Amino acid sequence: MRILKTTFTNIKTNKQLFFASVGTITIALSILGLFLFVYINLNSVLSFWNNQVQLIVYLEDGISEGPKKQLENIFSTHTEIASFDFVSRERAWDNFQSMFSEKSTFIKGMGFNPLPASYNLAIKESSDRLAFIQNLAKKLSDHEGVESVEYGEDWINRFETFMILMRVFLFALGALLCLGAVFIIANTVKLSVLSRKDEIDLMLLIGGTPGFIKIPFFLEGIFHGLLGAFVSLGLMKGIHLYLVNQFQGSLESFGRGMEFQFISPPFIGLIVLVSIFVGWLGSFLSLQQFLGVYKKT
Amino acid sequence: MIQLYNVYKSYNNTPALVDVSFIIKKGAFVFVTGPSGAGKSTLLKLLYRWESFDKGQVLVNGINVGKLKFNKLWQLRRHIGVVFQDYKLLQAKTILENVAFALEIVGADKKTIRYKAWEALKNVGLSHRKDAYPMELSGGEQQRVAIARAMVNNPKILLADEPTGNLDPEMASEVLQLFEKANIEGTTIVFATHSENILHEGNHAVITLKRGKIADTRLVV
């Protein structure tokens, strides 16, 4: 109780400094949180695309029934394949025309069908789905009667590389911002410690234990970090709600079932834990520096 | 109670204490005197380990002061009350809160704090002014509050660093009487002063320092 009272007295004594410090930490954590928000949503786009990935096996024009049968046998033996659909050249052309003929008189006027027949394979969801598709594609591309196999490999690989870069960037940015926050808290707590120097001198003189002297300042630092974390999480939730209200419709048109993701509970927990650690470390560093002078005498 | 053996202390190669040895028995009242810069304050600071020393041995209440780690210093300091020339009262607290603060630091419960703080102020004749702030009191009254604060945890040793230095002779005498009272109750007193009047009035053993060395010791004037 006394410790909490002292902590809040410390904060009250340096009110302006406290709010400036919390504000700066809020901004630092919000920047980090926004990048995390972007990352999480890009990741969700990636997994949405992964789920949409279809393997299309394009067939050679003159393919006979034998290789077709063999291919269908392969499809049936793999339990990972949910279903397969044969699209003949004629059906492919019809589909293409129905999609684009209204927009192009050129397509309407074309006198021949340039599209190949194909098999469209739907793959069941699983964690190693992409690896399975890659293996199957490799296997099928060498099969007799198969012209080519497509599943948007380049796009997915490029996107995955981008996500790895994003992860590295997030980590570096997070480390830098946390370092900045530690520095800010250390300075705020240092000023708080200095403003109470007479009191600390007396505590040491009368026989206060190190814990008695340090704990209120540790709590002050932790409180800085926590308040900064909660305010920034609140800000991010506000931004998330705004995006959902304003742009959910546009996102749905981009891909059905897609939605803006908020930072998941484990990440929220991580932000709160990091902010507690950053607050404690800031206080610890400034107290070490301050009490170090007494240790030397 | 206090034993010093061949103690040396210097600040940046300037000697502050040179080969100081003495023993103060439990319940004694000892003056430490000497001109400014003789090492009186330094000597007192060694006893409550506010300063470390270069050589020698210091034992206070059976504790080997030189070997105490920083985070164990409280074990030594809880046996010692210290009074300063400039009182060192917290200006934002009332005088009752100032005395209570010393009890809070050692973890006393609320009820004990309230009772003992008031009792300590009563002992120095200031209970009627318990809600006053230090700035509202005279120098002598402020020093009495500082003594109440130093005594409230019933220390075995009371160290006073020129406690009458800022006071007129009448107030100085009043303050000395409080130390005499504490001594009669069994507290060991080490009182640093350069005032001949106080030395004369106190009539106790005296250690005289000159340039960091013990120049003279006498038991009774």
Boltz contact constraints between the chains, C-beta under 6 A:
constraints:
  - contact:
      token1: [A, 203]
      token2: [B, 105]
      max_distance: 6.0
  - contact:
      token1: [A, 205]
      token2: [B, 82]
      max_distance: 6.0
  - contact:
      token1: [A, 206]
      token2: [B, 102]
      max_distance: 6.0
  - contact:
      token1: [A, 206]
      token2: [B, 105]
      max_distance: 6.0
  - contact:
      token1: [A, 207]
      token2: [B, 74]
      max_distance: 6.0
  - contact:
      token1: [A, 207]
      token2: [B, 77]
      max_distance: 6.0
  - contact:
      token1: [A, 207]
      token2: [B, 78]
      max_distance: 6.0
  - contact:
      token1: [A, 208]
      token2: [B, 105]
      max_distance: 6.0
  - contact:
      token1: [A, 209]
      token2: [B, 74]
      max_distance: 6.0
  - contact:
      token1: [A, 210]
      token2: [B, 71]
      max_distance: 6.0
  - contact:
      token1: [A, 295]
      token2: [B, 70]
      max_distance: 6.0
  - contact:
      token1: [A, 297]
      token2: [B, 51]
      max_distance: 6.0
